[in-house]
Amino acid sequence: MSHPKNGSVPLAELVFGLLIVGLLAAVAIPPMVYSSDKRVAECQANVVLLGSMIERYATTHNGWAPKDQAAFERMVVADKESPSGTMPRCPYGLRYDYDPLTGHVVPHQH
């Protein structure tokens, strides 16, 4: 297409350019959004798993939860449900802290 002599861009070229930019944005943006949602969901799943481990431990120890962070970590590593016999890590690299007063894992923000 040739441009008019007055220096303006034809409407068809403008629409076509916007269409290409829109398609590129539609392909590039969702993976960035969903990757962070996936990590948050994985972290929440780990907190639920750790909570169920604490409940199981308390059931087998006359209602007593682990007494401190070190006992909590030993309990997690020894639990048969523990992924590969290790303390799970938050996908953001944060540690799961245990509150011995409440007997729960302390939630953290991302």
For each residue, the residues with C-beta under 8 A, 3 or more apart:
1: 10 12 13
2:
3: 7 8 9 10
4: 7 8 10
5:
6:
7: 3 4
8: 3 4
9: 3 13 14
10: 1 3 4 13 14
11: 14 15
12: 1 15 16
13: 1 9 10 16 17
14: 9 10 11 17 18
15: 11 12 18 19
16: 12 13 19 20
17: 13 14 20 21
18: 14 15 21 22
19: 15 16 22 23
20: 16 17 23 24
21: 17 18 24 25
22: 18 19 25 26
23: 19 20 26 27
24: 20 21 27 28
25: 21 22 28 29
26: 22 23 29 30
27: 23 24 30
28: 24 25 31 32
29: 25 26 32 33
30: 26 27 33 34
31: 28 34 35
32: 28 29 35 36
33: 29 30 36 37
34: 30 31 37 38
35: 31 32 38 39
36: 32 33 39 40 110
37: 33 34 40 41
38: 34 35 41 42 91
39: 35 36 42 43 91 92 110
40: 36 37 43 44 110
41: 37 38 44 45
42: 38 39 45 46 91
43: 39 40 46 47 90 91 92 94 110
44: 40 41 47 48
45: 41 42 48 49
46: 42 43 49 50 88 90 96
47: 43 44 50 51 96 105 107
48: 44 45 51 52
49: 45 46 52 53 81 88
50: 46 47 53 54 76 88 96 105
51: 47 48 54 55 104 105
52: 48 49 55 56 81
53: 49 50 56 57 75 76 79 81 82
54: 50 51 57 58 65 66 72 75 98 103 104 105
55: 51 52 58 59
56: 52 53 59 60 79 81
57: 53 54 60 61 65 66 75 79
58: 54 55 61 63 64 65 103
59: 55 56 63
60: 56 57
61: 57 58 64 65
62:
63: 58 59
64: 58 61 67
65: 54 57 58 61 100 103
66: 54 57 71 72 74 75 98 100 103
67: 64 71 100
68: 71 72 98 100
69: 72 73 97 98 100
70: 73 74
71: 66 67 68 74 75
72: 54 66 68 69 75 76 98 100
73: 69 70 76 77 87 98
74: 66 70 71 77 78
75: 53 54 57 66 71 72 78 79
76: 50 53 72 73 79 82 87 88
77: 73 74 82 85 86 87
78: 74 75 82
79: 53 56 57 75 76 82
80:
81: 49 52 53 56
82: 53 76 77 78 79 85 86 87 88
83: 86 88
84:
85: 77 82
86: 77 82 83
87: 73 76 77 82 96
88: 46 49 50 76 82 83 96
89: 93 94 95 96
90: 43 46 93 94 95 96 108
91: 38 39 42 43
92: 39 43 110
93: 89 90
94: 43 89 90 108
95: 89 90
96: 46 47 50 87 88 89 90 105 106 108
97: 69 105 106 108
98: 54 66 68 69 72 73 104 105 106
99: 102 103 104 105 106
100: 65 66 67 68 69 72 103
101:
102: 99
103: 54 58 65 66 99 100
104: 51 54 98 99
105: 47 50 51 54 96 97 98 99
106: 96 97 98 99
107: 47
108: 90 94 96 97
109:
110: 36 39 40 43 92
